[in-house]
Amino acid sequence: GCCRPWPSTSRRPTPPQPPEHPAVPFDQALRLIIVDLDDTLWPCAPVIRAAEEALWAWIAPRAPRLGAREDLATLRAHRIAYARANPAVAHDITALRAAALADALLAHGEDPALAEPAVGVFVTARQQVEPYPEVAEVLARWRERYRLVAVSNGNADVERTPLRGLFHHALNAAAIGAMRPDPALFRAALDHAGVEPASALHVGDDPVNDVMAARALGLRTAWVNRSGRSFPADLAPADVEVADLAALAAWLEGRPG
């Protein structure tokens, strides 16, 4: 997904180490599919861009000194710097945005209390996603056969998107207290479904936060590679690489057992 408080050019987080024992063969009945949201089920960057523009349109006239001296690019840089200086809140993207904006407002002599409603505007706009064409149909089929849990490092709320009602449960880093590649989100999903890692598959677009993080707990992994990227040569590949969820559904249907 695209929702990170650090720039994409920064040093990649160190992935968790895989288990010392070999991965359990995927020969048990699959019971749980865990699915990442941003850039797996919908394109993230245009959604965030539109949400930030909605926030700016709301805050600029209400905080004229901020509006005269800042813009979206400088606020983004401020938020990144704030996240680096305050790592304890980095896992909660909404709280981070609000705290960084309040800090910027205060620096310009504006009311920091404006930050919370401004970020509320952002979060509402942030749910206006456009799922990839095959997603809703595939998720509906999976829901009938598997336990389906959504996970996100960001503040997407799947129940406020066009995909509402398709997941049995949803988890995010803010509620759990840690961002992937920390394994806490995956552990919570396994606990919720009451299944062992060998009966679970994680589906996502990010080699570290999805593939390596899930593999570290013994889950099987599917890398959704919609743009034809090369998987990092220094990381072990996913169990299956697919261009979209329809291809993954076909792979699952053809899997023995």
Order of alpha helices (4+ residues) and beta strands (2+ residues): beta-alpha-alpha-alpha-alpha-alpha-alpha-beta-beta-alpha-alpha-beta-beta-beta-alpha
